[in-house]
């Protein structure tokens, strides 16, 4: 039993040691003792609760990047989760004591010496390291060893409770069979061409009935009537003066882009000495090998020797020979800082000289856009101060030439300014009591808004949505007609016809899994197929389409394949572990109920007081 849990305990103790190393060892939370309560006659250690709670808070911070205060932790029940775990540990301690389960000194010593934190560089247990680590953690050797002894005893007890828990093979086989089963089936779409008569025009009574039966489709959502000011860089760009000096400066800043010298695509293969490099060049020139062959012979890839596109200045001493080549070729040996090398030139890249005149309009537009964005940012504070001083949005339009408009905004609207997340968030949260404030959007524009009123959801008059009502009625009528026609076709097939003889296009599908998707078919078709056995034809509808479908075969997966065995084994282990944990939790709860749990709220408060 002990050998099976040794690795588990190494991690338990490593966790304790690491917690101790960052300054959370033993604590005394008051003169009345170091217990936050009892399970039967067994104390619930306050220090253990402190360490567990601190570890949970640290884990929360690592996962979310947020520091929880004690009050926030309590509001989400984090302290109760930790307290439940510590109580469960105390319950198991109580039961091990009652049953006389203990760990001998020899076994305890073996566990301690296996912990890497207590070993020297040679991998052997070192007493000085052991004493130092415990001293840094604030634990005495006696406290640590007693805690370890209790941990081992608890796990022995928990292991005895859950020993031998494995899922029956039939359980994993059944689930695997269900998940990996496939179907063969044939289907055919029933299109409007299959209808004996086209859908006619609706009567007024039919439109009224459809309108009354589907009010949600014709109801305007809650609409927030908003007035907003929106200043964008493009609103100012035509009025921004741009002088020649700014254009020249922008051109100079991008000179590397506009004035590109002549370059070569080059590869370099370095050798240990000039003789080897010369011999390689002679092999290449004689046709005995190629540059690529020489690279491979050195155990290299072409990426290892690629210099990319380089200028004459970048090539240094090799520039003259390489730039003398008018066509791709190999030159060398040339002495380099890495040793003698062969160079292969693969392509000539001509110089690119773009004159200022060629990009002047482009640069003028960019300079103007940058200046307009700067002016918008500068005006943001001025507009905000004006609004704070009592200026209305309408005043901004009149006095400061800021565009102002109105919008009836509702959830889901993403047109115009509502395409911006920042505006939608502000529109969602603003109240009629709020004063307009300037907010910057992600593209550099700024806006301020005012809520003028909220219109409750309202059913639009039939006359206002007549076209939409008629379109909805036609879609429903056609779907119903297609479903009825599909049923008639199935009856004809049962009487001896085939889908093809009835003018339908059959599509055969083989080995389709439960997660399969069939292009052009209703989404529910695969689910319907897997809910059915081989046999007659069925109708399936959805998304405006109607099909008939027949299941032809149910294909069971190979339960004995290597993949199946691996998946079933892995799944069985995970579920068995989950069941074991549930049993351990239930066992601990039963102990708590039988022994009784008492808590010292004053001590709990004392522990909590150590957290901000």
N, C-alpha and C positions, 0 to 999 in steps of 0.2 A: 504493500500500500504506500509506504513512504517513498519508494523509488518512483512511483507513478506521479507523485505530486511535487517532487523536488523542484522541477523547473518552475512550477506555479509559484512556489514559495520564494524562489530567487527573485521573481518580479515583485512579489509583495514586499519583500524586505528592501529591494532596490528603491521602490516607491517611498518607503518610510525613510530610508537614508537620504534620498534626494530632497524630500520635504524638510528633513532635519537640517540639511546643509544650507538651505536658504533661510534658516532661522526659526523654524517652527518645531521645536522639540517639546519637552515637557514643560507644562505651565501650572502655576498654582493660582486658582481664581478666587481664593478667599480662605479665611481661617477655618471655615467649616468643613474643608475637605476638598477633594479633587474629583467629585462625582456629580453628574447632573441628574442622577436618579438610580433606580435599581430595577433589575428583572429578578424577581424572587429575592435571593440573598446575594446576588451578584451586582456589583457596582457597574454603572455605565460611565466609562472614563471620560472626564471632561476634556482632557488633552486630546484623546482620540477624536472626539467630536469637533474640537477646534481644528485639528489637522485636516479632517475630512471636509469640513466646511470651507476652509481656506483653499484646499485643492479644487473644490467645485467652483469657487469664485474665480480662481486662476484659469481654470478650463474655460469658463464662460468668456473671460476676457480674451483668451487666445483664439477662441472661435469667432467671436463677434467684434472684437476690438473695443468693447465697451467695459468700463469699470462699474460694477454694480455696488451700490451702497447696501448696507444691511437692510434698510427699510425696503429698497427695491427687491432685494433677494427674498425677503419675507412676503412681499406682495405677490410674487409668482410661485411661492411655495417651495423655493429652493432649500430653505432651512429644514422644512419638514421632510423633504426627500432624504437629506443627509441624516437627520435624526432617526428616520425609520431604519436606515442601514446600520447605524451605530447600535440601535436597540436590538436589531436582529443579531448582530455580532455578540452582544451581551447575552442574548437569549441562548445562543449556541454555547457560550462560555458556561452559562448556568447549567446546561444539560450535560456538557462534558464533565463538569465537577460532580454532578449528581450521579453520573454513570461511572465515574472514576477513570475516564479516558485521559491519559497523560503521555508525555513524550519524554523518553529517557535522555540523560545527559549526553550519551554517546551519539544518539541520533541528532540531538540539538547541535552538538559540536560539528557534525558533518555538514549540517545545513549552513552554519555560520561560515565555515571555511570555504564553501562553494561560492560565496558571494564575491563577485569580482571587485567590488569597491573596497574590500578588505585584503586584497592580494597585492603583492609587490610586482615589479616589472617581470619577474620570472614566472608569474602565475601561481605563486604559493601564498598561503595565508601568512599575513604579517601582523604580529601583535601590536606593534607600534602604530601601524596604519589603522588597525581596528580601533585602538584607543583614541587616535586623533579624529577619525570620522565621527565616532560617537560623541566625543567632546564638542566637536563643531556643531553637532545636531542638538546638543543640550540634553542628551540621554546618557544615563549611566549604563555600564555593561549589564548590571542586574536588571534595570528597567527594559533594556533592549531584548535581552535573552528571555525575560519573562513574557514580553509581548510576542516574541517569536514562538515560544513554547505554546502560548495560547492560540496563535494563528495555526500552527501545525495541528493541534488538537481539534480545533474547529473544523479544519478541512478533513481530517480523518472522520469526524462524525458526519459531516455533510456528504463525504464520499460514500460512507456506509449507507446513508439514506437513499442516495441516488445510484448506487452501484448497479450495473447491469441494465440500465435503462437504454434500450435500443428500439428503434421503430421496427415493427414487423415488415418483412420483405414485401408482403402483399400490399402494404400501405404505399411504399415508394414505387412499386411496380404499377399500381393503379394510377397514381398521380402522373407518373412518367408516360404511361399509356395514353392518358387523357390529353396531356400537354403536347405529345408528339404525334398523335393520331392525324392522318390526312384523309381527304375525301377526293373521289373522282366524281365529277358531275357534268351534266350538259345543261346549258341555258340558252335562252333566246329572248331578245327584247321584242316586246309588243309595241310597235310604233304607231303614231296617228294614222299612217297609211293603212294599218290593219282594220281601222274602224269602217263599218259599212256606211255610216253617214258622218259628215263632219260636224263639229260642234257649232250649233247655231247661235244667233244673237240672244242675249238674255232678255227676259221681260223685265218690266219695271218692278214687278213683285219679286222676281228672283234676285235682282240687285239689292232691293231693300232687305230681303231676308239674309243675304250674305253679309251685307253691311252690319245688320243687327247681331249676327252670329259671331262676328269677328271685330269687336270694338277696339281691341288693343292695337290692331294693325292700322287703325285710322285715328288714333289718339295722339295728339301732340304731347311730348313729354314736358315735365316742368321746365319752364324757360325763364332764364335770368336775363332781364333787360338791362344791358350794360352800356354805359357811355365810356369811351376810352380815347386817350391820346396816345399816338404811336409815332415816334420819331425814328426814322431809319437812315442809315448813311446814304442810301440812294436818294432820299429826299433832299439832301444837301449837296450832292455831288456836282450838279450842274452850276452851282454858285461858288464852288471852291476854286480860287485862283491857283494856278500852277505855273511857276516861272521856269525858265530854261535851266536855271541852276539846280533846281530840284530834280529835273529830268536827267541832267548830267550826273548828279550824285547817285541816282538810282541805277543808271547805266554802269557807272564805275563800281558800284557795290556788287554787280553781277558780271563783272568783266571776265571772270573765269568761264562763265557760261557763253559769253558772246565772242571771246577771243580765245579759241582753242588751237594750240599749235599742232603741227603734224605729228602723228603718233604711229606706232607699230604694235601689232599683236605679237607677243614674243613669249617663247618658252626657253628655260635655261636648265641644262643638265650639267651638274658639277662633278668633276672627277678628282681622285686623290692626287694625281700627278699629270703633267703635260703629256707624258708618253701614252698613258691610257686614253687620254682625251683624243690624241692624234690618231691612235689606232682605231678608236671608235669612229672618228670622222672618215677614215679611209674605208672602213667597212660600209659606211652609209653611202659614200660616193661610188663605191664599186658595185653597189646593189646587193651586197651580201646580206645586209640588214637595213632597217629603217630607223628613223629617230624614235618612232613609237616602240620599235623592238628594243632599242637600247634602253629606253625608259623602263620597259617591262623587265629586261634582264637585270636591272639594278634593284628590282623589287619595289618599284615606285609606280604610282598612278600619274596620269597626265596632270591632274589637279595639283600634284606635288611640285611640278616644275613650271606651272603656268604663272607668268608675271603679269598677264592681262595686257591692257593697252598702255604703253609707256611712251614718254616723250624722249627726245634726244638727250636732254639734260639728265633725266632719271637713269639713263643707261650708262652714264659715265664713260669709262674707257672702251666699252663695247659699242658705243653709239656710232662711231665712224663706219665700222664694217657693216653693222646692221642697217643703218640708214642709207648705205651705198647700194643695198639690194633694191631692185625695182620690182622683183617678183619674189614670191615665197621661196625660202631656201634655208640651208644650214650653214653657219659660219663658225670658225674657231680653229683651234682652241684659243680662248681669250682669258687672260689672267683676271680674276676677280678677287674680292675680299674673302670669298669662300674657297678659292682655289681655281684651277684651270677649268673652263666650261665650254660646252658647245651651246650655241644659241640657234633656235629655229624661229625664223620670222614667218608668220602665217598670213598677214594682211597689212596693207598700207592704208592708214586712215588719214585722209587729207585734212589740212588745216581748215578751220572754220572761222571766218572773220565776218561777224555781223556788225554792220555799221550802225551808229546811233540812229540815223535817219530811218533805217528799216524797222526799228522797234519803238520809234518815238511815240506813236499813238498808243501802243500797248502800255508803255511806261507812264505816259501821261494819265491814262485811265487808272493805273494802279496807284500812282501818287495821289490822285484826286480821291480815290476810294479810301486810302489810308488817312488822308487829312479829314475826310468827311466823318470817318469813324472816330477820329480823335475829337472832332468838334461835338459829335453826339455825346461822347463821354464827358466832355467839358460842360455841356449844357445840362447834363443830368442833375448835377447839384443845384444849378440855378433854377431849374424847373421845380425841383423838390422844395426848395426854399420858397418859391413863389406860391406853390400849393399850400405849404404850411402857413403862409401869410394870409391866406384867405382867397387866393385866386381860384376861380373855377376852371374846369376843363374847357368850357366854352371861351373863357377869357384867354386861355392859352392859345386857342386858335386865332382869336382876334388880335391879341397883342404881341404874341411871340411867334406867330406863324407855325404853330405846331399842328399837324393834321389831327382832327378829332372826328370820330365816327361812332355809330351805334351798332350793337349786335344783339340779337336774341340768342343767347348761348344755352345749349343743353348738353347733357352727357352724351358723348359720342360724336359731337360736332368737331370737325377738324379742318374747317375751311378758313382761309385768310389768317388772321392773327391767332385764331383758335388752333392752328397747326403747331403752335409752340407749347411745350409742356409747361413753361413758366406762366403763360397766360391762363391755360386751363386750370392750373392749380389755384391761381389767384381768383379766377372767376368762380371756382367751386367754393372757396372759403370766404369771400367778401360778404359783408353784411351792409345793410342800409345805414348803419351807424358809423361805418369806417370812412375815413377821409382818404382821398386819392394819394398814393405814394408812388414814387418812381421806382421801377424795377427794370433791371437789365436782362435782356433775352440772350440766348446762346449765340446769335449772329451779330451781337454788338448793338442792336437797336434797343430802345427804351420805351416803356409804356407806363401809363397810370390809368386806373379805371375807377368807375363809380357804379355802384349797384342802384339802379333806378327803381327796380321793383321785381317781384317774382310772380310769374303767371303759373297757376296750378295746371296740371294736366287737363286737357280739354279734348273731347271728341269732336273732330271736324265735321261740319255739315256734309251730307252726302253729295251735294252739288259741287262742293269744293274738291272732293276726292273721287269723283265719278270714274275717271279713267283708271285709277288704282283699284277701285272696287270691281270694275268690269274685268280688269286683268286677273285679279285674284279669283273671281268667279270662274273665268275661263280655265284657269289652271286647275281648279278643283273639279270642274265639270269634266275636263279632259282626263284627269287622273281616274275619276270614277268610271268614265266610259271605257278607258283602257283596262281597268281591273275587271269590269264586266266582260269585255271582249276576251281577255285572257282566260277567264273561266269557261267561256264558250269554246275557245280553242282547245283547252284541256279536255273538255267533253268530247270534242271531235277526235283528239288523239286517242282517247280511251276507246273510241269506236273504230279505230283502225288507221286513222290518218297519222302523218308524221309532221313535226314542225316544218320541215322543208316543203312538204306537199301543200302546207297551208300558207306558204309564202314567207315563213320566218327564217332567219339566218341562225343556224345552230352553232354554238361555240362549245367545244369540248375542253374541259379542264381536268388535269391529272395531278394527283398528289398535292393538293392545296392544303396548307396548314391552317390552324385556327386563326392565326394572325395574318392570313393572306389578304391581299387586296386585288380586286378585279376591276381593271379600268373599264369604265362605261357601264358598270352595273350598280344597282342600289347598294349602299354601304351595308345594309342589313342582310344581303344575300348570303354571304359566307356564314354569318351567325345562324341564319335559318337552315342552311345546309347541315351545319354541325348539330342542330337540334333535331334532325330528321334521320330516318333510316332509309336504306335503298328502297325504291318503289316508285309510286306514282309521281306525277307532275304537280308542282305547287306554284302559286303566284307570290311574287315579292315586289313591293313597291317602295319608292323613296326617292327624294330629290327630283321629282317630276318624271321618273322613269318607272316602267312596269315591265317585269320579266316573268317568264315561266322557267322553272328549273326542276331537274330530276336528279336525285342522288343515285349513282350507279355502283359505288363501292366504298367501303370503309376500310382503310388501310392501317393496320396496327403497326406500331414501330417495332424494331428489333430490340428486344429487351436484353439481349446477350452481347451486343456490340461493346467494344471498349469504351466508346463515348457514353453509351447508356449506363454501363457499370460505374463509370467515373461520376456522372451526374447524379445518379441515385445514391451512391455512397456519400458524396459531398453533401447532398441535401439531407440525407438521413442523419449525418453527423450534426449538422446545424440544428435540425429540429430536435434531435435527442438532447443536445446541449440546452436548448430553450426549455424543453420539458423538465430537464434536471434542475434548472434555475427556478422554474415555477414550483417544483416540489420542495426545493430548499426553502423558498420563501414561505410556502404554506406550512412547512415543518417549523420554521422559526416563529411564525404567527401562532401556531398551536402551542408552542412552548410559552410564548408571551401570555396567551390567554390562561394557560394552566397555572403558571408561576405568578402572574400578576406584574404589572408595570407601574412604577411610581416615578414621577418626574419632579425635580426641584427647579421650579420656575426662576427662583432667585439666581441659581447657578447658571441656568441657561442665559439669563439676562447678563450675567457677568461675562460669559463667553462672548456673547454678541457685542458687548461693550468694547471688545478689542478690535472690532471692525469699524471702519468709518461709516 
